[in-house]
Amino acid sequence: MAYDTLTLKNPNSGEIRRAPVGLSWTTFCFNCIPAFMRSDWKWGLIILFTFYLGSIVGFFIYNKNSIKDLIYQKGFKVVSCDSGNLQRISNDLGIELPKIKA
């Protein structure tokens, strides 16, 4: 999975978030701090209470799970991605990425 960033927007609130795709080096290096800075309380607490094992596992899964939570639980939709290849990112994540209709 190549490093890329999705721009997501919540159509109800207008909130915009940028979500990195790929391995989470920040989680690996800084444990739960990146999750808390993104207001991702669920994953922040999971990583915090699993200590360094959470950092290692989070390195591989955090960004993917964060994107899934934004889309499925908070209603965000994709506006764009840095590479412009949404289909590849969708395949890499194993989910269908809902897009904002222009």
Steps between C-alpha positions, in 0.01 A plus 500: 500500500657827389491807721224738400256738667123515459302819548166417659198720568197446717206613283284570807742714702735621227800384705805410289765249607820381335565131558832333419489162328761230564723422794470728803852606585368756747319230698814285496717786629261685729260226617148638568577872456409517127161340566422746779613795283252383232224480767488124446430411862411134438825406326705729724380314809548158337859584407566663840380200701685245288823697553778433248323204344235753396766710328628204303154375399378857447788557258332257261127560561436846650464709182270245333277472808495876544375545142235231549377672819482838325300354210273245667445650845534875444360529146800649322537469121805532278561833331841418347828319545856617442578245228159525331470120493202429726442155354849381602453639851155341523652165399789539747261578786254229399202736520290701259576869546185716485559818305346846530281561199605811309 
